[in-house]
Amino acid sequence: MKLFILLGALNAFIAVALGAFGAHGLEGKLSERMLEVWKTGVTYHMFHAIGLVIIGLLIAKFPNVPSFTVAGWAMFIGIILFSGSLYALSTTGIKFFGPITPLGGVAFLIAWVFVIIGALRYL
């Protein structure tokens, strides 16, 4: 599905921009600990942006595998919740964002389980 390739490429672009912003714009403004939190957000953001592109390619090759579509949406939600909460936590220090991060991690896990299901069942 072109949508997941587009979402993946857009999120990869955003991850690169946020990585550069963290390295150059936030250095000296955040504690070392919070800069590491930011970097964790960027790392997972990029890995799962690439995952979205791969899911889009899988859907293009195997359009009748519904679990790949579920995986794509779960991965996109995971990026928003996991990386988004880490970006917010690191820049604001508001502890409210901390408990959101594991929800994003669960969304990532669900996404990869659905990729596995699709691969085992349909490929």
LUMPATI-866593 format. One line per 10 residues: for each residue x, y, z of N, C-alpha, C. Coordinates in nm, 4 decimals, m for minus. Layout:
# LUMPATI-866593
X Y Z X Y Z X Y Z | ...
This chain:
# LUMPATI-866593
0.0849 m0.1179 0.0000 0.0000 0.0000 0.0000 0.0890 0.1236 0.0000 | 0.0624 0.2114 m0.0933 0.1422 0.3332 m0.1040 0.1387 0.4166 0.0232 | 0.0270 0.4099 0.0948 0.0135 0.4906 0.2158 0.1239 0.4597 0.3168 | 0.1533 0.3328 0.3397 0.2551 0.2980 0.4392 0.3960 0.3318 0.3901 | 0.4187 0.3225 0.2612 0.5488 0.3655 0.2068 0.5637 0.5163 0.2272 | 0.4575 0.5901 0.1987 0.4598 0.7352 0.2187 0.4774 0.7707 0.3665 | 0.3995 0.7058 0.4545 0.4135 0.7314 0.5986 0.5539 0.6960 0.6476 | 0.6080 0.5874 0.5972 0.7429 0.5467 0.6364 0.8476 0.6483 0.5925 | 0.8389 0.6901 0.4660 0.9365 0.7870 0.4148 0.9239 0.9208 0.4878 | 0.8011 0.9640 0.5118 0.7793 1.0891 0.5852 0.8341 1.0789 0.7272
0.8104 0.9671 0.7926 0.8615 0.9503 0.9284 1.0130 0.9355 0.9313 | 1.0721 0.8766 0.8293 1.2187 0.8703 0.8224 1.2758 1.0116 0.8098 | 1.2127 1.0930 0.7253 1.2539 1.2326 0.7109 1.2459 1.3049 0.8450 | 1.1329 1.2871 0.9147 1.1132 1.3523 1.0445 1.2165 1.3030 1.1455 | 1.2452 1.1730 1.1444 1.3440 1.1180 1.2381 1.4822 1.1780 1.2136 | 1.5204 1.1925 1.0882 1.6502 1.2534 1.0569 1.6518 1.3987 1.1050 | 1.5444 1.4715 1.0773 1.5381 1.6125 1.1189 1.5432 1.6246 1.2713 | 1.4683 1.5385 1.3415 1.4687 1.5449 1.4878 1.6021 1.4983 1.5456 | 1.6670 1.4039 1.4797 1.7999 1.3625 1.5242 1.8995 1.4770 1.5128 | 1.8950 1.5471 1.4011 1.9845 1.6617 1.3822 1.9517 1.7728 1.4812
1.8224 1.7963 1.5032 1.7818 1.8981 1.5998 1.8310 1.8625 1.7399 | 1.8204 1.7362 1.7754 1.8682 1.6926 1.9065 2.0175 1.7106 1.9217 | 2.0910 1.6760 1.8163 2.2372 1.6839 1.8225 2.2878 1.8278 1.8222 | 2.2189 1.9160 1.7509 2.2696 2.0519 1.7353 2.1883 2.1577 1.8100 | 2.0589 2.1363 1.8198 1.9746 2.2381 1.8813 1.9483 2.2169 2.0295 | 1.9577 2.0926 2.0739 1.9266 2.0642 2.2142 2.0499 2.0430 2.3007 | 2.1640 2.0254 2.2379 2.2868 2.0044 2.3141 2.3135 2.1263 2.4016 | 2.3349 2.1015 2.5282 2.3575 2.2095 2.6230 2.2294 2.2658 2.6823 | 2.1171 2.2323 2.6214 1.9880 2.2800 2.6722 1.9173 2.1720 2.7543 | 1.9508 2.0455 2.7260 1.8931 1.9333 2.8007 2.0038 1.8642 2.8791
1.9651 1.8004 2.9868 2.0627 1.7200 3.0606 2.1062 1.6022 2.9734 | 2.2188 1.5433 3.0089 2.2673 1.4264 2.9343 2.1625 1.3155 2.9339 | 2.0975 1.2965 3.0476 1.9934 1.1930 3.0598 1.8787 1.2196 2.9629 | 1.8318 1.3444 2.9580 1.7197 1.3772 2.8701 1.7611 1.3761 2.7233 | 1.8868 1.4068 2.6962 1.9359 1.3957 2.5584 1.9376 1.2494 2.5147 | 1.9701 1.1585 2.6062 1.9655 1.0148 2.5763 1.8211 0.9692 2.5518 | 1.7277 1.0229 2.6283 1.5858 0.9912 2.6079 1.5441 1.0356 2.4678 | 1.5848 1.1566 2.4291 1.5560 1.2080 2.2940 1.6141 1.1135 2.1886 | 1.7397 1.0729 2.2061 1.8059 0.9852 2.1097 1.7357 0.8503 2.0988 | 1.6853 0.7989 2.2112 1.6101 0.6735 2.2077 1.4849 0.6911 2.1221
1.4166 0.8025 2.1388 1.2990 0.8315 2.0569 1.3327 0.8340 1.9088 | 1.4438 0.8994 1.8746 1.4859 0.9087 1.7346 1.5213 0.7704 1.6789 | 1.5920 0.6913 1.7573 1.6336 0.5584 1.7113 1.5129 0.4709 1.6791 | 1.4192 0.4626 1.7734 1.2994 0.3808 1.7500 1.2135 0.4398 1.6391 | 1.2109 0.5706 1.6278 1.1366 0.6378 1.5218 1.1899 0.5924 1.3861 | 1.3226 0.5962 1.3698 1.3813 0.5602 1.2408 1.3634 0.4119 1.2096 | 1.3887 0.3243 1.3066 1.3721 0.1809 1.2809 1.2301 0.1501 1.2348 | 1.1336 0.2125 1.2985 0.9953 0.1802 1.2653 0.9460 0.2563 1.1421 | 1.0096 0.3670 1.1083 0.9821 0.4308 0.9793 1.0237 0.3369 0.8664 | 1.1403 0.2762 0.8806 1.1859 0.1782 0.7816 1.0909 0.0579 0.7810
1.0457 0.0180 0.8993 0.9483 m0.0903 0.9088 0.8215 m0.0584 0.8315 | 0.7740 0.0662 0.8381 0.6553 0.1056 0.7630 0.6766 0.0932 0.6120 | 0.7946 0.1325 0.5661 0.8245 0.1189 0.4232 0.8215 m0.0294 0.3842 | 0.8828 m0.1132 0.4656 0.8839 m0.2569 0.4375 0.7425 m0.3129 0.4366 | 0.6611 m0.2722 0.5323 0.5217 m0.3184 0.5357 0.4481 m0.2731 0.4095 | 0.4712 m0.1504 0.3671 0.4104 m0.1027 0.2426 0.4503 m0.1876 0.1238 | 0.5766 m0.2255 0.1180 0.6243 m0.3122 0.0089 0.5628 m0.4516 0.0186 | 0.5501 m0.5034 0.1408 0.4854 m0.6336 0.1596 0.3398 m0.6292 0.1127 | 0.2701 m0.5223 0.1461 0.1299 m0.5096 0.1037 0.1207 m0.4983 m0.0481 | 0.2144 m0.4279 m0.1099 0.2142 m0.4166 m0.2562 0.2342 m0.5539 m0.3212
0.3202 m0.6352 m0.2622 0.3494 m0.7686 m0.3191 0.2412 m0.8696 m0.2816 | 0.1854 m0.8570 m0.1603 0.0852 m0.9511 m0.1100 m0.0373 m0.8729 m0.0620 | m0.1184 m0.8224 m0.1549 m0.2277 m0.7326 m0.1172 m0.3404 m0.7984 m0.0373 | m0.3481 m0.9284 m0.0363 m0.4578 m0.9970 0.0325 m0.4178 m1.0502 0.1693 | m0.3186 m0.9877 0.2306 m0.2734 m1.0289 0.3637 m0.3144 m0.9196 0.4625 | m0.4300 m0.9368 0.5289 m0.4802 m0.8305 0.6155 m0.3917 m0.8015 0.7363 | m0.3160 m0.8995 0.7821 m0.2333 m0.8746 0.9008 m0.1221 m0.7729 0.8733 | m0.0805 m0.7586 0.7477 0.0205 m0.6578 0.7177 m0.0367 m0.5163 0.7350 | m0.1623 m0.4969 0.6995 m0.2259 m0.3664 0.7184 m0.2395 m0.3352 0.8674 | m0.2808 m0.4335 0.9457 m0.2895 m0.4142 1.0911 m0.1517 m0.3776 1.1457
m0.0495 m0.4477 1.0973 0.0876 m0.4194 1.1417 0.1276 m0.2763 1.1093 | 0.0930 m0.2297 0.9914 0.1284 m0.0931 0.9521 0.0654 0.0115 1.0422 | m0.0633 m0.0046 1.0711 m0.1292 0.0930 1.1583 m0.0759 0.0864 1.3003 | m0.0496 m0.0350 1.3490 0.0062 m0.0481 1.4842 0.1442 0.0166 1.4922 | 0.2240 0.0002 1.3870 0.3578 0.0584 1.3861 0.3507 0.2112 1.3826 | 0.2596 0.2640 1.3036 0.2434 0.4094 1.2967 0.1988 0.4657 1.4318 | 0.1037 0.3999 1.4939 0.0581 0.4412 1.6275 0.1729 0.4302 1.7278 | 0.2537 0.3252 1.7155 0.3686 0.3089 1.8040 0.4671 0.4239 1.7923 | 0.4927 0.4693 1.6702 0.5836 0.5835 1.6507 0.5295 0.7056 1.7243 | 0.4014 0.7313 1.7064 0.3416 0.8492 1.7695 0.3510 0.8388 1.9221
0.3096 0.7240 1.9757 0.3057 0.7093 2.1212 0.4446 0.6959 2.1826 | 0.5272 0.6077 2.1266 0.6583 0.5803 2.1860 0.7521 0.6994 2.1655 | 0.7824 0.7282 2.0405 0.8787 0.8351 2.0141 0.8225 0.9709 2.0535 | 0.6954 0.9933 2.0230 0.6344 1.1212 2.0579 0.6394 1.1499 2.2071 | 0.6108 1.0472 2.2877 0.6142 1.0682 2.4325 0.7566 1.0928 2.4821 | 0.8548 1.0277 2.4197 0.9937 1.0514 2.4605 1.0396 1.1919 2.4216 | 0.9984 1.2382 2.3041 1.0316 1.3756 2.2657 0.9705 1.4754 2.3648 | 0.8441 1.4529 2.3975 0.7752 1.5436 2.4900 0.8368 1.5377 2.6300 | 0.8636 1.4173 2.6787 0.9220 1.4014 2.8120 1.0581 1.4688 2.8200 | 1.1419 1.4470 2.7199 1.2781 1.4996 2.7265 1.2817 1.6522 2.7176
1.1904 1.7116 2.6452 1.1948 1.8572 2.6286 1.1154 1.9330 2.7332 | 1.0159 1.8669 2.7957 0.9335 1.9374 2.8945 0.9626 1.8927 3.0367 | 1.0098 1.7698 3.0527 1.0304 1.7151 3.1858 0.9011 1.6761 3.2554 | 0.7896 1.6870 3.1852 0.6596 1.6533 3.2442 0.6470 1.5012 3.2516 | 0.6367 1.4514 3.3724 0.6362 1.3063 3.3962 0.5137 1.2363 3.3377 | 0.4080 1.3097 3.3083 0.2867 1.2534 3.2497 0.3178 1.1716 3.1241 | 0.4184 1.2142 3.0484 0.4491 1.1484 2.9219 0.5174 1.0131 2.9398 | 0.5808 0.9908 3.0540 0.6513 0.8652 3.0787 0.5648 0.7406 3.0653 | 0.4456 0.7372 3.1257 0.3611 0.6177 3.1156 0.3037 0.5927 2.9751 | 0.3103 0.6911 2.8870 0.2605 0.6725 2.7505 0.3591 0.5891 2.6685
0.4870 0.6021 2.6988 0.5911 0.5346 2.6218 0.5690 0.3837 2.6127 | 0.5403 0.3135 2.7227 0.5184 0.1685 2.7105 0.3995 0.1319 2.6215 | 0.2995 0.2182 2.6137 0.1871 0.1909 2.5231 0.2358 0.1885 2.3782 | 0.3271 0.2786 2.3469 0.3877 0.2773 2.2139 0.4709 0.1527 2.1916 | 0.5422 0.1097 2.2962 0.6197 m0.0138 2.2860 0.5308 m0.1342 2.2606 | 0.4159 m0.1371 2.3267 0.3199 m0.2462 2.3036 0.2686 m0.2408 2.1597 | 0.2420 m0.1215 2.1092 0.1980 m0.1082 1.9701 0.3052 m0.1606 1.8742 | 0.4319 m0.1322 1.9026 0.5402 m0.1877 1.8200 0.5394 m0.3400 1.8244 | 0.5258 m0.3954 1.9438 0.5237 m0.5411 1.9574 0.4064 m0.6020 1.8811 | 0.2907 m0.5405 1.8920 0.1734 m0.5880 1.8185 0.2009 m0.5838 1.6682
0.2620 m0.4755 1.6226 0.2941 m0.4632 1.4794 0.3820 m0.5781 1.4333 | 0.4865 m0.6077 1.5084 0.5781 m0.7145 1.4660 0.5120 m0.8512 1.4755 | 0.4240 m0.8710 1.5726 0.3498 m0.9976 1.5799 0.2635 m1.0141 1.4556 | 0.1994 m0.9076 1.4103 0.1158 m0.9185 1.2909 0.1990 m0.9376 1.1635 | 0.3209 m0.8858 1.1602 0.4095 m0.9171 1.0474 0.4423 m1.0669 1.0501 | 0.4725 m1.1194 1.1676 0.5023 m1.2616 1.1812 0.3814 m1.3467 1.1386 | 0.2636 m1.3090 1.1864 0.1417 m1.3826 1.1491 0.1231 m1.3833 0.9989 | 0.1371 m1.2668 0.9381 0.1235 m1.2576 0.7925 0.2241 m1.3437 0.7192 | 0.3474 m1.3414 0.7675 0.4524 m1.4209 0.7027 0.4255 m1.5700 0.7177 | 0.3867 m1.6125 0.8359 0.3626 m1.7554 0.8583 0.2383 m1.8059 0.7878
0.1358 m1.7247 0.7854 0.0074 m1.7696 0.7316 m0.0008 m1.7576 0.5800 | 0.0594 m1.6543 0.5247 0.0339 m1.6240 0.3832 0.1554 m1.6335 0.2914 | 0.2743 m1.6375 0.3451 0.3920 m1.6402 0.2567 0.4490 m1.7785 0.2437
